Amino acid sequence: MWSHVLHKLPPHPSILVIFLARNCLDVFRSQNRIMSSNISDQGWTCKYGRTLEWHWYHVDATLRKHLDSEHDMICAIKQQAYMRYQRGQMDKLKIANVPVDYASSQTMSSFVPVDGRQKLKPKQIASSPPPTNESRE
């Protein structure tokens, strides 16, 4: 929800931004499954991504000029803005930041493969134990 202001964070040694880049179609499906309803176009991405979150990238001319298209999924918009503009700005301000490829989380012992995640309900996701630093063996 706050990705549109990452480049505006104040420089501070206790700030570390970790930008997790996940496959956008997977994000879209996951978000809409979590907040789906019987009414079409009412999942998370349509309710929030296409309205609330998209708005911040639309009104910010600096962010907008780094996007391929304002009509992309909000996930793609966030990733483009971070990689093409915000990351460089944070580097200039000495704000520690790192992009992380979602696939790298597969080495964590608590990683749930996609077929297992598709069956999870919102309450199960919220109650999942935090990941550990241990690698799968």
C-alpha positions as CSV (number, residue, x, y, z in Angstrom):
1,M,0.0,0.0,0.0
2,W,2.9,2.4,0.5
3,S,5.1,1.4,-2.4
4,H,4.4,4.7,-4.2
5,V,6.3,6.7,-1.5
6,L,9.3,4.5,-1.1
7,H,11.6,7.0,-2.8
8,K,10.3,9.7,-0.4
9,L,11.4,7.9,2.8
10,P,13.9,9.9,5.0
11,P,17.4,8.6,5.0
12,H,17.8,6.7,8.3
13,P,20.2,3.8,9.3
14,S,17.3,1.8,10.6
15,I,15.3,1.8,7.3
16,L,15.7,-1.2,5.0
17,V,13.3,-1.6,2.1
18,I,12.9,-5.1,0.8
19,F,11.0,-5.1,-2.5
20,L,9.6,-8.6,-3.1
21,A,9.0,-9.0,-6.9
22,R,6.4,-11.8,-7.5
23,N,4.9,-13.0,-10.8
24,C,2.1,-10.5,-11.4
25,L,-0.4,-13.0,-12.7
26,D,0.1,-15.1,-9.5
27,V,-0.4,-12.0,-7.4
28,F,-3.6,-11.1,-9.3
29,R,-5.1,-14.5,-8.8
30,S,-4.1,-14.7,-5.2
31,Q,-5.5,-11.3,-4.3
32,N,-8.7,-11.8,-6.1
33,R,-9.2,-15.2,-4.5
34,I,-8.6,-13.8,-1.0
35,M,-11.2,-11.1,-1.3
36,S,-13.5,-12.5,-3.9
37,S,-17.3,-12.2,-3.7
38,N,-20.3,-13.2,-5.8
39,I,-20.2,-9.9,-7.7
40,S,-17.8,-9.8,-10.6
41,D,-14.9,-7.4,-10.5
42,Q,-15.0,-7.3,-6.7
43,G,-11.8,-9.0,-5.7
44,W,-8.9,-7.3,-4.1
45,T,-7.2,-6.2,-7.3
46,C,-10.3,-4.6,-8.7
47,K,-11.5,-3.1,-5.5
48,Y,-8.2,-1.6,-4.4
49,G,-5.5,-2.1,-7.1
50,R,-7.5,-0.5,-9.9
51,T,-8.8,2.3,-7.8
52,L,-6.9,3.3,-4.6
53,E,-3.4,2.0,-5.4
54,W,-3.4,2.9,-9.1
55,H,-4.5,6.5,-8.2
56,W,-1.1,7.3,-6.6
57,Y,0.9,6.2,-9.7
58,H,-1.5,8.1,-12.0
59,V,-1.3,11.4,-10.1
60,D,2.5,11.3,-9.7
61,A,3.9,12.4,-13.0
62,T,7.4,11.3,-12.0
63,L,6.3,7.8,-11.3
64,R,4.0,7.7,-14.3
65,K,6.7,8.4,-16.8
66,H,8.6,5.3,-15.7
67,L,5.7,2.9,-16.5
68,D,5.1,1.0,-19.7
69,S,1.4,1.6,-19.4
70,E,-1.0,2.8,-16.8
71,H,-3.3,0.0,-17.8
72,D,-0.9,-2.8,-16.6
73,M,-1.8,-4.7,-13.5
74,I,-1.0,-2.8,-10.3
75,C,1.7,-5.3,-9.5
76,A,3.5,-4.6,-12.8
77,I,3.1,-0.8,-12.2
78,K,4.7,-1.1,-8.8
79,Q,7.6,-3.2,-10.0
80,Q,8.3,-0.9,-13.0
81,A,8.3,2.2,-10.8
82,Y,10.6,0.6,-8.2
83,M,13.1,-0.8,-10.7
84,R,13.2,2.1,-13.1
85,Y,13.0,5.1,-10.7
86,Q,12.5,4.5,-6.9
87,R,15.5,2.2,-6.4
88,G,17.9,4.7,-7.9
89,Q,16.4,7.5,-5.8
90,M,16.8,5.5,-2.6
91,D,20.4,4.6,-3.6
92,K,21.1,8.3,-4.0
93,L,19.6,9.0,-0.6
94,K,21.5,6.1,1.0
95,I,18.3,4.3,1.9
96,A,19.2,0.6,2.1
97,N,17.0,-1.3,-0.4
98,V,17.1,-4.6,-2.2
99,P,14.8,-6.3,-4.7
100,V,14.1,-9.9,-3.9
101,D,12.9,-12.4,-6.5
102,Y,9.9,-14.3,-5.1
103,A,11.4,-17.6,-6.4
104,S,14.3,-17.2,-4.0
105,S,11.8,-17.8,-1.1
106,Q,11.5,-21.4,-2.2
107,T,14.6,-22.3,-0.3
108,M,12.9,-21.4,3.0
109,S,11.6,-24.4,5.1
110,S,8.1,-22.8,5.5
111,F,7.6,-22.1,1.8
112,V,4.3,-23.4,0.5
113,P,4.3,-24.3,-3.3
114,V,1.7,-22.7,-5.5
115,D,-0.5,-25.8,-5.6
116,G,-0.7,-25.7,-1.8
117,R,-1.2,-21.9,-1.6
118,Q,-4.2,-22.1,-3.9
119,K,-6.1,-24.1,-1.3
120,L,-5.4,-21.7,1.6
121,K,-8.1,-19.5,3.0
122,P,-7.4,-15.9,4.2
123,K,-7.4,-17.0,7.9
124,Q,-4.9,-19.8,7.2
125,I,-2.6,-17.3,5.4
126,A,-2.8,-14.9,8.3
127,S,-2.0,-17.6,10.9
128,S,0.9,-19.1,9.0
129,P,4.1,-19.2,11.0
130,P,6.8,-16.7,10.1
131,P,9.5,-17.9,7.8
132,T,12.8,-19.0,9.1
133,N,16.3,-18.6,7.8
134,E,16.7,-22.4,7.5
135,S,17.1,-23.8,4.0
136,R,15.2,-26.8,2.8
137,E,17.2,-29.9,2.8
